[in-house]
Amino acid sequence: MQKITPDDIRYADLAQKRFNKRFQGQPHYIFLPTTTQEVIEALQYAVDHRLRPVVRSGGHCLEGFVSDPSAQVLIDTSLMTSLSFDELKGAFAIEAGVTVGEMYRRLFLNWGVVLPAGEHPGIGVGGHILGGAFGFLCREYGLAADYLFAVEVVTVNAAGKALSTIATRQPGDPHHELWWAHTGAGGGNFGIVTRYWVRNPQAVGSDPFTALPKAPSSIITFRIGWEWKDFDETSFAHLVRNFGTWAGQNSAPDSRFTPLCSFLFLNHRNLGKIEMKGLATGPLAAQLIGEHLDAVATPIKLPFTKQLEESGWLRFALNPFPELFQPGSDSAQIKVKDAFFRNPLTDAQIATAWQYLTANATIGGGLAFATYGGKVNEHPVDATASAQRDSIMDVACNAGWIDPQAAAPSLDWVRNFYKDLFADTGGVPIPCEQTDGAMINHPDTDLSSPLWNQSGVPWYSLYYKQHYPRLQQVKADYDPLNIFHHALSIKAAK
Ligand SMILES: Cc1cc2nc3c(=O)[nH]c(=O)nc-3n(C[C@H](O)[C@H](O)[C@H](O)COP(=O)(O)OP(=O)(O)OC[C@H]3O[C@@H](n4cnc5c(N)ncnc54)[C@H](O)[C@@H]3O)c2cc1C
Protein backbone atom coordinates (compact mmCIF):
# COMPACT_ATOMS: atom_id res chain seq x y z
CA MET A 1 0.00 0.00 0.00
CA GLN A 2 1.26 3.46 -0.83
CA LYS A 3 2.35 5.99 1.78
CA ILE A 4 1.33 9.44 0.62
CA THR A 5 3.84 12.11 1.66
CA PRO A 6 3.71 15.93 1.43
CA ASP A 7 5.46 15.91 -1.98
CA ASP A 8 2.65 13.81 -3.52
CA ILE A 9 0.12 15.64 -5.68
CA ARG A 10 -2.69 14.08 -3.63
CA TYR A 11 -1.37 15.20 -0.26
CA ALA A 12 -2.78 18.74 -0.05
CA ASP A 13 -6.26 17.55 -0.94
CA LEU A 14 -6.17 14.61 1.44
CA ALA A 15 -4.61 16.48 4.37
CA GLN A 16 -7.30 19.15 4.22
CA LYS A 17 -10.33 18.67 6.42
CA ARG A 18 -13.44 17.98 4.33
CA PHE A 19 -15.94 19.90 6.44
CA ASN A 20 -15.29 22.64 9.01
CA LYS A 21 -12.03 24.29 8.00
CA ARG A 22 -11.38 25.43 11.60
CA PHE A 23 -8.76 22.71 11.87
CA GLN A 24 -5.78 21.69 9.78
CA GLY A 25 -3.58 18.65 10.24
CA GLN A 26 -0.10 17.99 8.83
CA PRO A 27 0.45 14.23 8.92
CA HIS A 28 3.81 12.85 7.82
CA TYR A 29 2.05 10.05 5.97
CA ILE A 30 -1.43 9.36 4.68
CA PHE A 31 -2.54 5.79 4.03
CA LEU A 32 -5.54 4.90 1.90
CA PRO A 33 -6.20 1.22 2.71
CA THR A 34 -8.68 -0.76 0.67
CA THR A 35 -8.92 -3.86 2.88
CA THR A 36 -8.89 -4.73 6.57
CA GLN A 37 -5.45 -6.28 6.08
CA GLU A 38 -4.15 -2.98 4.70
CA VAL A 39 -5.62 -1.13 7.69
CA ILE A 40 -3.71 -3.53 9.95
CA GLU A 41 -0.51 -2.86 7.98
CA ALA A 42 -0.95 0.92 8.09
CA LEU A 43 -1.62 0.89 11.81
CA GLN A 44 1.30 -1.47 12.45
CA TYR A 45 3.55 0.91 10.52
CA ALA A 46 2.51 3.80 12.77
CA VAL A 47 3.00 1.78 15.96
CA ASP A 48 6.38 0.37 14.88
CA HIS A 49 7.65 3.86 14.01
CA ARG A 50 6.20 5.42 17.15
CA LEU A 51 4.04 7.76 15.11
CA ARG A 52 0.63 8.90 16.32
CA PRO A 53 -2.15 7.55 14.07
CA VAL A 54 -5.60 9.02 13.52
CA VAL A 55 -8.43 7.63 11.43
CA ARG A 56 -10.80 9.44 9.10
CA SER A 57 -13.80 8.21 7.14
CA GLY A 58 -16.14 11.00 6.00
CA GLY A 59 -14.15 13.95 7.41
CA HIS A 60 -17.21 15.52 9.10
CA CYS A 61 -15.84 15.72 12.62
CA LEU A 62 -17.00 18.92 14.30
CA GLU A 63 -13.79 19.22 16.33
CA GLY A 64 -10.12 18.80 15.45
CA PHE A 65 -9.79 15.16 16.50
CA VAL A 66 -8.42 14.09 13.10
CA SER A 67 -7.06 17.36 11.74
CA ASP A 68 -4.72 17.68 14.67
CA PRO A 69 -1.19 19.03 14.10
CA SER A 70 0.18 16.37 16.47
CA ALA A 71 -1.24 13.49 14.39
CA GLN A 72 1.53 11.92 12.30
CA VAL A 73 -0.20 9.16 10.36
CA LEU A 74 -3.63 9.65 8.83
CA ILE A 75 -5.41 6.42 7.94
CA ASP A 76 -8.25 7.35 5.59
CA THR A 77 -10.85 4.64 4.99
CA SER A 78 -12.66 6.47 2.21
CA LEU A 79 -11.67 3.89 -0.42
CA MET A 80 -13.36 1.14 1.59
CA THR A 81 -16.79 1.47 0.07
CA SER A 82 -18.32 -1.98 -0.22
CA LEU A 83 -21.91 -2.54 0.86
CA SER A 84 -23.44 -6.01 0.54
CA PHE A 85 -25.81 -8.41 2.24
CA ASP A 86 -24.06 -11.03 4.37
CA GLU A 87 -26.33 -14.08 4.34
CA LEU A 88 -24.49 -15.80 7.19
CA LYS A 89 -25.03 -12.90 9.55
CA GLY A 90 -28.42 -11.98 8.03
CA ALA A 91 -27.14 -8.39 8.02
CA PHE A 92 -25.85 -5.72 5.68
CA ALA A 93 -22.06 -5.38 5.74
CA ILE A 94 -21.11 -1.74 5.25
CA GLU A 95 -17.48 -0.66 5.02
CA ALA A 96 -16.30 2.38 6.95
CA GLY A 97 -15.68 4.60 3.91
CA VAL A 98 -19.25 4.45 2.63
CA THR A 99 -20.93 7.83 2.99
CA VAL A 100 -24.40 8.15 4.47
CA GLY A 101 -25.80 9.27 1.11
CA GLU A 102 -24.23 6.34 -0.72
CA MET A 103 -25.55 3.97 1.94
CA TYR A 104 -29.08 5.33 1.48
CA ARG A 105 -28.72 4.98 -2.29
CA ARG A 106 -27.45 1.40 -2.33
CA LEU A 107 -29.85 0.13 0.35
CA PHE A 108 -32.80 1.72 -1.43
CA LEU A 109 -32.00 0.78 -5.02
CA ASN A 110 -31.04 -2.81 -4.25
CA TRP A 111 -33.53 -3.73 -1.55
CA GLY A 112 -35.93 -0.82 -0.84
CA VAL A 113 -34.76 -0.61 2.79
CA VAL A 114 -33.22 2.07 4.98
CA LEU A 115 -30.89 2.37 7.96
CA PRO A 116 -32.07 5.43 9.91
CA ALA A 117 -28.97 7.62 10.11
CA GLY A 118 -27.74 11.20 9.78
CA GLU A 119 -28.91 14.05 7.66
CA HIS A 120 -25.92 15.11 5.61
CA PRO A 121 -25.16 12.71 2.72
CA GLY A 122 -21.40 13.39 2.94
CA ILE A 123 -20.95 12.02 6.48
CA GLY A 124 -18.89 8.79 6.57
CA VAL A 125 -20.49 5.83 8.32
CA GLY A 126 -17.05 5.09 9.84
CA GLY A 127 -17.17 7.96 12.34
CA HIS A 128 -20.97 8.21 12.45
CA ILE A 129 -22.73 4.96 13.44
CA LEU A 130 -20.51 4.40 16.48
CA GLY A 131 -21.69 7.75 17.88
CA GLY A 132 -25.37 6.70 17.91
CA ALA A 133 -26.36 8.57 14.73
CA PHE A 134 -29.73 10.31 14.71
CA GLY A 135 -31.51 11.73 11.69
CA PHE A 136 -34.70 12.42 9.77
CA LEU A 137 -36.18 8.98 10.46
CA CYS A 138 -34.99 8.38 14.03
CA ARG A 139 -38.34 9.14 15.65
CA GLU A 140 -39.89 6.49 13.44
CA TYR A 141 -37.11 3.87 13.51
CA GLY A 142 -34.53 4.76 16.21
CA LEU A 143 -30.79 5.41 15.92
CA ALA A 144 -28.48 3.75 13.40
CA ALA A 145 -26.57 2.24 16.34
CA ASP A 146 -29.75 0.45 17.46
CA TYR A 147 -29.34 -1.73 14.36
CA LEU A 148 -25.68 -2.61 14.91
CA PHE A 149 -25.31 -6.38 14.86
CA ALA A 150 -21.53 -6.63 14.53
CA VAL A 151 -18.47 -4.51 13.96
CA GLU A 152 -14.97 -5.28 12.71
CA VAL A 153 -12.33 -3.19 14.49
CA VAL A 154 -8.57 -3.04 14.08
CA THR A 155 -6.96 -2.45 17.47
CA VAL A 156 -3.46 -2.59 18.97
CA ASN A 157 -2.81 -5.02 21.83
CA ALA A 158 -0.50 -4.59 24.83
CA ALA A 159 2.39 -6.06 22.83
CA GLY A 160 1.99 -3.37 20.16
CA LYS A 161 0.52 -5.73 17.55
CA ALA A 162 -2.29 -4.53 15.30
CA LEU A 163 -5.07 -7.07 14.83
CA SER A 164 -8.69 -7.20 13.71
CA THR A 165 -11.60 -8.41 15.79
CA ILE A 166 -15.23 -8.98 14.89
CA ALA A 167 -17.46 -8.17 17.84
CA THR A 168 -21.17 -9.01 17.80
CA ARG A 169 -24.34 -8.33 19.72
CA GLN A 170 -24.65 -12.04 20.62
CA PRO A 171 -24.62 -12.22 24.44
CA GLY A 172 -22.13 -15.12 24.44
CA ASP A 173 -19.61 -13.34 22.22
CA PRO A 174 -16.31 -12.83 24.10
CA HIS A 175 -16.08 -9.44 22.35
CA HIS A 176 -19.64 -8.40 23.23
CA GLU A 177 -18.38 -5.37 25.19
CA LEU A 178 -16.43 -4.10 22.18
CA TRP A 179 -19.66 -4.33 20.14
CA TRP A 180 -21.57 -2.50 22.87
CA ALA A 181 -19.00 0.31 22.98
CA HIS A 182 -19.55 0.87 19.26
CA THR A 183 -23.24 1.61 19.78
CA GLY A 184 -22.62 5.11 21.11
CA ALA A 185 -19.10 5.85 22.37
CA GLY A 186 -18.12 7.92 19.30
CA GLY A 187 -15.10 7.82 17.00
CA GLY A 188 -11.37 7.60 17.55
CA ASN A 189 -11.55 5.78 20.90
CA PHE A 190 -10.69 2.09 20.58
CA GLY A 191 -9.42 1.34 17.10
CA ILE A 192 -10.32 1.58 13.43
CA VAL A 193 -13.72 0.32 12.36
CA THR A 194 -13.40 -1.32 8.97
CA ARG A 195 -16.91 -2.73 8.66
CA TYR A 196 -20.31 -2.60 10.31
CA TRP A 197 -23.03 -5.22 10.03
CA VAL A 198 -26.51 -3.83 10.55
CA ARG A 199 -29.88 -5.47 10.82
CA ASN A 200 -33.12 -5.03 12.67
CA PRO A 201 -32.72 -6.70 16.12
CA GLN A 202 -36.07 -8.44 15.53
CA ALA A 203 -35.20 -9.70 12.03
CA VAL A 204 -35.06 -13.47 11.62
CA GLY A 205 -33.53 -15.48 8.79
CA SER A 206 -31.52 -13.97 6.00
CA ASP A 207 -33.86 -12.00 3.79
CA PRO A 208 -32.28 -8.63 2.89
CA PHE A 209 -35.70 -7.21 2.08
CA THR A 210 -36.80 -7.54 5.73
CA ALA A 211 -33.46 -7.16 7.51
CA LEU A 212 -33.91 -3.40 7.86
CA PRO A 213 -37.00 -1.12 7.89
CA LYS A 214 -38.65 -0.52 4.54
CA ALA A 215 -37.70 2.88 3.17
CA PRO A 216 -40.55 5.41 3.08
CA SER A 217 -42.51 5.02 -0.15
CA SER A 218 -42.73 8.80 -0.28
CA ILE A 219 -42.34 11.75 2.00
CA ILE A 220 -43.65 15.28 2.28
CA THR A 221 -41.30 18.05 3.31
CA PHE A 222 -42.34 21.39 4.74
CA ARG A 223 -40.63 24.76 4.92
CA ILE A 224 -42.03 27.68 6.90
CA GLY A 225 -40.40 31.11 6.89
CA TRP A 226 -41.11 34.22 8.97
CA GLU A 227 -39.58 37.66 8.60
CA TRP A 228 -37.47 38.22 11.71
CA LYS A 229 -38.51 41.87 11.80
CA ASP A 230 -42.13 40.83 12.45
CA PHE A 231 -41.24 39.28 15.81
CA ASP A 232 -41.21 40.96 19.18
CA GLU A 233 -40.07 39.23 22.33
CA THR A 234 -43.60 38.02 23.11
CA SER A 235 -44.23 36.35 19.75
CA PHE A 236 -40.68 34.94 19.73
CA ALA A 237 -41.26 33.36 23.16
CA HIS A 238 -44.64 32.06 22.01
CA LEU A 239 -43.05 30.24 19.06
CA VAL A 240 -40.23 28.70 21.11
CA ARG A 241 -42.69 27.61 23.79
CA ASN A 242 -45.03 26.06 21.22
CA PHE A 243 -42.23 24.04 19.65
CA GLY A 244 -41.06 22.72 23.02
CA THR A 245 -44.59 21.96 24.22
CA TRP A 246 -45.35 20.09 21.01
CA ALA A 247 -42.14 18.04 21.34
CA GLY A 248 -42.98 17.26 24.97
CA GLN A 249 -46.46 16.01 24.05
CA ASN A 250 -45.54 14.02 20.93
CA SER A 251 -42.22 12.26 21.47
CA ALA A 252 -43.24 9.04 23.23
CA PRO A 253 -42.28 5.82 21.41
CA ASP A 254 -45.95 5.12 20.64
CA SER A 255 -46.86 8.67 19.56
CA ARG A 256 -48.74 8.81 16.26
CA PHE A 257 -46.33 11.62 15.36
CA THR A 258 -43.20 9.44 15.18
CA PRO A 259 -43.27 9.63 11.33
CA LEU A 260 -42.75 13.39 11.61
CA CYS A 261 -39.51 15.21 12.34
CA SER A 262 -39.26 18.95 12.63
CA PHE A 263 -36.59 21.60 12.99
CA LEU A 264 -36.90 25.14 14.29
CA PHE A 265 -34.10 27.44 13.15
CA LEU A 266 -33.90 30.55 15.31
CA ASN A 267 -31.30 32.27 13.17
CA HIS A 268 -29.58 35.41 14.36
CA ARG A 269 -31.77 38.41 13.51
CA ASN A 270 -29.23 39.79 11.05
CA LEU A 271 -29.91 36.74 8.85
CA GLY A 272 -33.45 38.01 8.30
CA LYS A 273 -35.58 34.91 8.79
CA ILE A 274 -36.84 32.44 11.36
CA GLU A 275 -37.60 29.06 9.82
CA MET A 276 -39.16 25.68 10.43
CA LYS A 277 -38.46 22.71 8.22
CA GLY A 278 -39.17 19.04 8.44
CA LEU A 279 -40.77 16.04 6.88
CA ALA A 280 -43.31 13.31 7.46
CA THR A 281 -43.61 9.87 5.93
CA GLY A 282 -46.51 7.55 5.18
CA PRO A 283 -50.12 7.98 4.08
CA LEU A 284 -50.93 10.45 6.88
CA ALA A 285 -47.93 12.68 6.21
CA ALA A 286 -49.91 15.74 5.06
CA GLN A 287 -52.30 15.48 7.98
CA LEU A 288 -49.48 15.15 10.54
CA ILE A 289 -47.68 18.16 9.11
CA GLY A 290 -50.94 20.16 9.12
CA GLU A 291 -51.59 19.33 12.78
CA HIS A 292 -47.98 20.08 13.74
CA LEU A 293 -48.03 23.49 12.07
CA ASP A 294 -51.45 24.28 13.54
CA ALA A 295 -50.03 23.64 17.00
CA VAL A 296 -46.70 25.42 16.60
CA ALA A 297 -46.77 28.02 13.81
CA THR A 298 -50.35 29.20 13.20
CA PRO A 299 -51.05 30.42 16.77
CA ILE A 300 -48.21 32.97 16.48
CA LYS A 301 -50.47 34.95 14.16
CA LEU A 302 -47.61 36.37 12.10
CA PRO A 303 -47.50 36.01 8.32
CA PHE A 304 -45.30 33.17 7.07
CA THR A 305 -44.42 31.53 3.80
CA LYS A 306 -45.25 27.85 3.51
CA GLN A 307 -43.94 25.32 1.05
CA LEU A 308 -44.94 21.65 0.98
CA GLU A 309 -43.26 19.25 -1.41
CA GLU A 310 -43.84 15.59 -2.09
CA SER A 311 -40.69 13.64 -2.86
CA GLY A 312 -39.35 10.13 -3.16
CA TRP A 313 -37.24 9.11 -0.15
CA LEU A 314 -34.02 8.69 -2.11
CA ARG A 315 -34.29 11.95 -4.03
CA PHE A 316 -34.73 13.75 -0.73
CA ALA A 317 -32.04 11.84 1.20
CA LEU A 318 -29.36 12.53 -1.40
CA ASN A 319 -29.93 16.28 -1.31
CA PRO A 320 -32.00 17.17 1.74
CA PHE A 321 -32.87 20.82 2.24
CA PRO A 322 -30.06 21.96 -0.08
CA GLU A 323 -30.38 25.55 1.14
CA LEU A 324 -28.80 24.42 4.45
CA PHE A 325 -25.53 23.57 2.73
CA GLN A 326 -25.18 26.19 0.05
CA PRO A 327 -22.17 26.50 -2.23
CA GLY A 328 -19.31 27.82 -0.13
CA SER A 329 -20.36 26.01 3.04
CA ASP A 330 -17.47 23.61 2.50
CA SER A 331 -15.06 26.49 3.16
CA ALA A 332 -16.79 27.53 6.34
CA GLN A 333 -15.49 27.23 9.85
CA ILE A 334 -18.10 26.24 12.40
CA LYS A 335 -18.63 25.72 16.10
CA VAL A 336 -21.54 23.61 17.32
CA LYS A 337 -22.56 23.32 20.96
CA ASP A 338 -25.11 20.61 21.51
CA ALA A 339 -27.62 19.81 24.27
CA PHE A 340 -30.29 17.19 24.88
CA PHE A 341 -33.58 18.43 26.34
CA ARG A 342 -36.04 16.31 28.31
CA ASN A 343 -38.36 19.28 28.84
CA PRO A 344 -38.95 22.55 26.97
CA LEU A 345 -36.89 25.69 27.47
CA THR A 346 -37.75 27.80 30.52
CA ASP A 347 -38.91 31.41 30.17
CA ALA A 348 -35.46 32.53 31.38
CA GLN A 349 -33.77 30.47 28.67
CA ILE A 350 -36.08 31.90 26.02
CA ALA A 351 -35.20 35.41 27.22
CA THR A 352 -31.49 34.51 26.91
CA ALA A 353 -32.08 33.27 23.37
CA TRP A 354 -33.85 36.52 22.48
CA GLN A 355 -30.97 38.55 23.91
CA TYR A 356 -28.26 36.70 21.92
CA LEU A 357 -30.24 36.37 18.70
CA THR A 358 -31.07 40.06 18.59
CA ALA A 359 -27.65 41.27 19.79
CA ASN A 360 -26.17 43.99 17.68
CA ALA A 361 -23.51 41.85 16.01
CA THR A 362 -22.83 40.34 12.60
CA ILE A 363 -23.19 36.68 13.47
CA GLY A 364 -23.76 33.79 11.10
CA GLY A 365 -25.42 31.42 13.48
CA GLY A 366 -28.34 30.72 15.72
CA LEU A 367 -30.13 28.24 17.91
CA ALA A 368 -31.41 25.13 16.14
CA PHE A 369 -33.97 22.69 17.53
CA ALA A 370 -34.46 19.16 16.22
CA THR A 371 -37.27 16.93 17.46
CA TYR A 372 -35.94 13.75 19.08
CA GLY A 373 -37.40 10.81 20.95
CA GLY A 374 -40.08 8.58 19.45
CA LYS A 375 -38.57 5.16 18.79
CA VAL A 376 -35.15 6.39 20.05
CA ASN A 377 -36.78 6.37 23.49
CA GLU A 378 -38.05 2.83 23.17
CA HIS A 379 -34.67 1.25 23.97
CA PRO A 380 -33.52 0.49 27.51
CA VAL A 381 -30.68 2.77 28.57
CA ASP A 382 -28.16 -0.06 28.98
CA ALA A 383 -28.98 -1.84 25.70
CA THR A 384 -26.54 0.40 23.83
CA ALA A 385 -23.86 2.91 24.77
CA SER A 386 -26.13 5.77 23.61
CA ALA A 387 -27.21 6.91 27.08
CA GLN A 388 -29.87 9.56 26.37
CA ARG A 389 -33.14 7.68 25.96
CA ASP A 390 -35.83 10.05 27.15
CA SER A 391 -35.05 13.33 25.43
CA ILE A 392 -37.59 15.21 23.33
CA MET A 393 -35.27 17.61 21.49
CA ASP A 394 -31.68 18.02 20.48
CA VAL A 395 -30.78 21.70 20.56
CA ALA A 396 -27.60 23.34 19.28
CA CYS A 397 -26.11 26.81 19.52
CA ASN A 398 -24.02 27.20 16.40
CA ALA A 399 -21.91 29.74 14.57
CA GLY A 400 -20.24 29.68 11.17
CA TRP A 401 -17.87 32.06 9.43
CA ILE A 402 -15.51 32.25 6.47
CA ASP A 403 -13.59 35.48 7.14
CA PRO A 404 -10.82 34.68 9.68
CA GLN A 405 -11.54 38.05 11.34
CA ALA A 406 -14.96 36.73 12.32
CA ALA A 407 -13.56 33.76 14.25
CA ALA A 408 -13.00 35.44 17.62
CA PRO A 409 -16.33 37.31 17.85
CA SER A 410 -18.27 34.30 16.54
CA LEU A 411 -16.66 31.89 19.01
CA ASP A 412 -17.17 34.35 21.81
CA TRP A 413 -20.82 34.77 20.92
CA VAL A 414 -21.66 31.07 20.60
CA ARG A 415 -19.77 30.07 23.75
CA ASN A 416 -21.34 32.75 25.91
CA PHE A 417 -24.78 32.10 24.45
CA TYR A 418 -24.57 28.43 25.48
CA LYS A 419 -23.07 29.26 28.86
CA ASP A 420 -25.86 31.73 29.64
CA LEU A 421 -28.54 29.35 28.35
CA PHE A 422 -27.45 26.90 31.03
CA ALA A 423 -26.54 29.54 33.64
CA ASP A 424 -28.47 27.68 36.36
CA THR A 425 -26.43 24.50 35.86
CA GLY A 426 -22.86 25.75 35.57
CA GLY A 427 -23.00 26.64 31.88
CA VAL A 428 -23.76 23.15 30.54
CA PRO A 429 -26.84 20.92 30.13
CA ILE A 430 -26.23 18.56 33.05
CA PRO A 431 -28.36 15.43 33.35
CA CYS A 432 -31.34 16.73 35.36
CA GLU A 433 -35.09 17.12 35.00
CA GLN A 434 -34.77 19.53 32.06
CA THR A 435 -31.62 18.54 30.20
CA ASP A 436 -29.61 15.38 29.68
CA GLY A 437 -26.08 16.14 28.58
CA ALA A 438 -24.95 16.26 24.96
CA MET A 439 -24.43 14.09 21.89
CA ILE A 440 -20.93 12.68 21.28
CA ASN A 441 -21.50 12.84 17.52
CA HIS A 442 -21.59 16.62 18.04
CA PRO A 443 -18.46 16.87 20.22
CA ASP A 444 -17.60 20.14 21.92
CA THR A 445 -14.21 20.37 23.63
CA ASP A 446 -15.43 23.31 25.73
CA LEU A 447 -17.30 20.80 27.88
CA SER A 448 -13.94 19.70 29.29
CA SER A 449 -12.83 23.28 30.02
CA PRO A 450 -13.30 24.70 33.53
CA LEU A 451 -13.88 28.07 31.87
CA TRP A 452 -17.02 26.89 30.09
CA ASN A 453 -18.13 23.99 32.27
CA GLN A 454 -18.51 25.10 35.89
CA SER A 455 -21.13 22.49 36.76
CA GLY A 456 -18.91 20.02 38.57
CA VAL A 457 -20.22 17.38 36.13
CA PRO A 458 -17.27 16.17 34.03
CA TRP A 459 -17.47 16.17 30.23
CA TYR A 460 -17.63 12.38 30.06
CA SER A 461 -20.73 12.27 32.28
CA LEU A 462 -22.42 14.78 29.97
CA TYR A 463 -21.84 12.49 26.99
CA TYR A 464 -21.91 9.00 28.51
CA LYS A 465 -23.62 9.38 31.87
CA GLN A 466 -23.47 6.12 33.85
CA HIS A 467 -21.88 4.26 30.92
CA TYR A 468 -18.47 5.87 31.30
CA PRO A 469 -16.87 3.30 33.68
CA ARG A 470 -18.01 0.47 31.38
CA LEU A 471 -16.50 2.26 28.37
CA GLN A 472 -13.28 2.80 30.32
CA GLN A 473 -13.03 -0.95 30.83
CA VAL A 474 -13.45 -1.54 27.07
CA LYS A 475 -10.73 1.03 26.48
CA ALA A 476 -8.38 -0.77 28.90
CA ASP A 477 -9.11 -4.12 27.26
CA TYR A 478 -8.82 -3.08 23.60
CA ASP A 479 -6.52 -0.05 23.51
CA PRO A 480 -4.21 -0.63 26.48
CA LEU A 481 -1.43 1.53 24.96
CA ASN A 482 -3.86 4.44 24.35
CA ILE A 483 -2.91 4.52 20.67
CA PHE A 484 -6.23 6.20 19.86
CA HIS A 485 -6.76 9.43 21.72
CA HIS A 486 -8.05 12.95 21.24
CA ALA A 487 -9.33 15.84 23.34
CA LEU A 488 -12.51 13.99 24.38
CA SER A 489 -11.41 10.37 24.14
CA ILE A 490 -12.23 7.74 26.74
CA LYS A 491 -9.53 7.19 29.33
CA ALA A 492 -8.78 3.58 30.26
CA ALA A 493 -9.87 2.19 33.61
CA LYS A 494 -6.86 1.90 35.92
C1 LIG B 1 -22.82 18.84 8.13
C2 LIG B 1 -22.92 17.83 9.23
C3 LIG B 1 -24.13 17.19 9.46
C4 LIG B 1 -24.24 16.24 10.47
N1 LIG B 1 -25.44 15.63 10.70
C5 LIG B 1 -25.53 14.68 11.66
C6 LIG B 1 -26.76 13.99 11.88
O1 LIG B 1 -27.75 14.25 11.22
N2 LIG B 1 -26.79 13.04 12.85
C7 LIG B 1 -25.69 12.72 13.61
O2 LIG B 1 -25.79 11.81 14.46
N3 LIG B 1 -24.53 13.37 13.42
C8 LIG B 1 -24.43 14.32 12.47
N4 LIG B 1 -23.23 14.96 12.27
C9 LIG B 1 -22.09 14.57 13.09
C10 LIG B 1 -21.40 13.34 12.49
O3 LIG B 1 -22.16 12.19 12.70
C11 LIG B 1 -20.08 13.15 13.20
O4 LIG B 1 -19.29 14.29 12.98
C12 LIG B 1 -19.34 11.91 12.71
O5 LIG B 1 -18.34 11.60 13.64
C13 LIG B 1 -18.75 12.12 11.34
O6 LIG B 1 -18.14 10.96 10.87
P1 LIG B 1 -17.12 11.07 9.65
O7 LIG B 1 -16.58 9.71 9.41
O8 LIG B 1 -17.78 11.79 8.54
O9 LIG B 1 -16.03 12.06 10.24
P2 LIG B 1 -14.45 11.95 10.47
O10 LIG B 1 -14.01 13.37 10.60
O11 LIG B 1 -13.81 11.11 9.46
O12 LIG B 1 -14.35 11.23 11.88
C14 LIG B 1 -15.04 11.71 13.02
C15 LIG B 1 -14.50 11.00 14.28
O13 LIG B 1 -14.69 9.59 14.13
C16 LIG B 1 -13.42 8.92 14.07
N5 LIG B 1 -13.48 7.94 13.00
C17 LIG B 1 -13.64 8.17 11.67
N6 LIG B 1 -13.63 7.02 11.00
C18 LIG B 1 -13.46 6.04 11.92
C19 LIG B 1 -13.36 4.64 11.82
N7 LIG B 1 -13.39 4.02 10.65
N8 LIG B 1 -13.18 3.94 12.97
C20 LIG B 1 -13.12 4.54 14.17
N9 LIG B 1 -13.21 5.89 14.32
C21 LIG B 1 -13.38 6.62 13.20
C22 LIG B 1 -12.41 10.00 13.80
O14 LIG B 1 -11.13 9.65 14.26
C23 LIG B 1 -13.02 11.20 14.50
O15 LIG B 1 -12.75 11.13 15.88
C24 LIG B 1 -23.10 15.93 11.27
C25 LIG B 1 -21.89 16.58 11.04
C26 LIG B 1 -21.79 17.52 10.04
C27 LIG B 1 -20.48 18.22 9.83
The ligand as a Gaussian input file, in Angstrom:
#p B3LYP/6-31G(d) Opt

LIG

0 1
 C      -22.821000      18.839000       8.131000
 C      -22.918000      17.830000       9.230000
 C      -24.125000      17.193000       9.460000
 C      -24.237000      16.241000      10.474000
 N      -25.441000      15.633000      10.701000
 C      -25.535000      14.677000      11.657000
 C      -26.759000      13.991000      11.882000
 O      -27.754000      14.253000      11.223000
 N      -26.793000      13.039000      12.848000
 C      -25.693000      12.716000      13.605000
 O      -25.788000      11.810000      14.455000
 N      -24.530000      13.370000      13.418000
 C      -24.427000      14.320000      12.469000
 N      -23.234000      14.958000      12.265000
 C      -22.093000      14.573000      13.086000
 C      -21.398000      13.342000      12.493000
 O      -22.159000      12.189000      12.699000
 C      -20.084000      13.145000      13.197000
 O      -19.291000      14.291000      12.982000
 C      -19.343000      11.910000      12.713000
 O      -18.345000      11.598000      13.643000
 C      -18.747000      12.122000      11.338000
 O      -18.144000      10.959000      10.873000
 P      -17.125000      11.067000       9.653000
 O      -16.584000       9.709000       9.410000
 O      -17.780000      11.788000       8.540000
 O      -16.034000      12.055000      10.245000
 P      -14.454000      11.947000      10.474000
 O      -14.007000      13.370000      10.598000
 O      -13.809000      11.109000       9.463000
 O      -14.354000      11.231000      11.877000
 C      -15.041000      11.709000      13.020000
 C      -14.504000      10.999000      14.277000
 O      -14.693000       9.588000      14.132000
 C      -13.421000       8.923000      14.069000
 N      -13.483000       7.940000      12.997000
 C      -13.644000       8.171000      11.666000
 N      -13.630000       7.022000      11.000000
 C      -13.464000       6.040000      11.919000
 C      -13.358000       4.639000      11.820000
 N      -13.392000       4.023000      10.650000
 N      -13.184000       3.936000      12.965000
 C      -13.116000       4.542000      14.166000
 N      -13.212000       5.890000      14.318000
 C      -13.385000       6.619000      13.196000
 C      -12.406000      10.001000      13.796000
 O      -11.133000       9.647000      14.260000
 C      -13.024000      11.196000      14.499000
 O      -12.749000      11.129000      15.881000
 C      -23.100000      15.925000      11.267000
 C      -21.890000      16.579000      11.045000
 C      -21.792000      17.522000      10.039000
 C      -20.481000      18.220000       9.829000

